[in-house]
Amino acid sequence: MPLGTDALRFALRYRPILAPNVPMVFCCVAKSLLDRVLPLPEDVTGAVTEADVGPAADLAIRLQPTLKRIVLVNGASAIDNQWLEIFRHQLEPFASRFEIVHLANMPIDEIRHRVSELPSDSAVIFGLMFADSTGRQFTTAEAQDIITDASSVPVYIHADTQLGRGALGGFVGTLESAGTSAADLTLEVMGGANPASLPVRGAQEVNFRVDARALRRWGISEDRLPPDSVVLYREPTLWQLYRNQVLAALAVITLQSLLLIALTIQVFRRRRAEAALRSATGELARVSRITTMGEMAASIAHEVNQPLTAIVAYASAGIRWLGHATPNVEEARANFDRISRDGLRAADIITTVRSMFSKQSSKMSTLDLDELVAGVLALTHGEIVDSGAVLRTSYEAPLPRIRADKVQLQQVVLNLVTNAIEAMQPMPRDRRKLSVSITGSQENAVVLEIADGGPGIPPEALERIFDSFYTTKQKGLGMGLSICRSIIQAHNGTLTVVDTGELGTRFRVTLPVDEG
């Protein structure tokens, strides 16, 4: 029983020496090569396998409706070229409808590159490859792996041993069914049948066989497959793999569901009670805020006093510029612009304070702190210049963004800058240095520091500096820093004095980074 074409050639040649007059049954000889073997004696029969790329092309046409090009990949060895001639002949019926491209007798790297750039209207048929044109040798499986991994389109095959390695499929018979046919013939011969009366048989099972994983890779539905196709390598479902475990889990889930229904009723009742409590608590908090209206009215007076004072000063200056013998219109216009700016600033302050007593929440948005601070410094540029102070800024880049109420935060920065300017007024001009810096800290926060060159805060005043109605100024209301700290705390941040003394005071504002 010779197995394969080469074994059959050997057995026929040396049969007179090895086993004269003994019947012979061969197996797994390619039908396309059978007529190229030595003439078969009458007492020789067997089972053949089919290696035909024509049905593989038919499968490609069925699965790829837009197909225009069939690409045959083949090797360069003597055996490869023997089969290449057969494959070319098998594809001739398709040449009138499709472009037939042969990638054979080439370096495998070139073939891999070519198949990787094929357009979607192409299909690859892998033939045989034991060597490429450079003499590099492969097993057929190794060469097929290289081609299927690189191909940009589905790869089809002609032998069942080529399935399971990335190819989509083909029309093949299994080696097992060919072996079964050979075994049946052998039993008949051993039972007394004349081999001459037993014609050569094919594999018992020849049909379209495809790899389910390749279908999924190329997005091809199984509905396109020919009838009676065999789909291999399907991934088993959860039910198939763990049927008993799934049944047990369903039983547990059913029991837990009953418990959850009972718990849900209790949770629903509790949430209604909690909602009522939250509503009452919120109303109580609003009433509490309203009771502090007197205190906040003082804060409005404190905050609005600065822009109103500036408005009066700019208006007087504008009138003087217009009252000159030759009115200076440009300077007057600049003062009127400042009046408009400070009027808007006063309106923003009032809006912010009103929002603190309403049911409406703050208008939180994602901000760049350096841009906000730069805007405030631009608004106070005139006051800084008039005070004779030297401004120094330091912004670390890049800075993470924060989430805050823009108007409220502007109010804090403006208050701290204005306080710094006022604190430096009694000092010599070389001491009037205003420093503003922003850095990102390791605690996922942004740090703003505003330092002045003033006389510092007395130790007895430092502990109460953020208390309401406490002030070290002769005309102050003692609300500015108290409001600033309240705003920063509402933003989950901190406002502290980190350094004070004869060389000045440094305030630090820490705000969390926006993680949204």
Secondary structure, DSSP 8 states (H G I E B T S, - for coil): --BSHHHHHHHHHHHHHHSTT--EEEEEEEHHHHTTSS---TTEEEEEE---SHHHHHHHHHH-TT--EEEEE---SHHHHHHHHHHHHHHGGGTTTSEEEEE-SS-HHHHHHHHHT--TTEEEEE---SB-TT--B--HHHHHHHHHHH-SS-EE-SSGGGTTSS--EEEEE-HHHHHHHHHHHHHHHHTT--GGGS--B--S-EEEEEEHHHHHHTT--GGGS-TT-EEE-----HHHHSHHHHHHHHHHHHHHHHHHHHHHHHHHHHHHHHHHHHHHHHHHHHHHHHHTHHHHHHHHHHHHHHHHHHHHHHHHHHHHHHHSSS--HHHHHHHHHHHHHHHHHHHHHHHHHHHTTSSS---EEEE-HHHHHHHHHHHTHHHHHHHT-EEEEEE-SS---EEEEHHHHHHHHHHHHHHHHHHTTTS-GGG-EEEEEEEE-TTSEEEEEEE--S----HHHHTTTTSTT--SSTT--S-HHHHHHHHHHHTT-EEEEEEEETTEEEEEEEEEB---
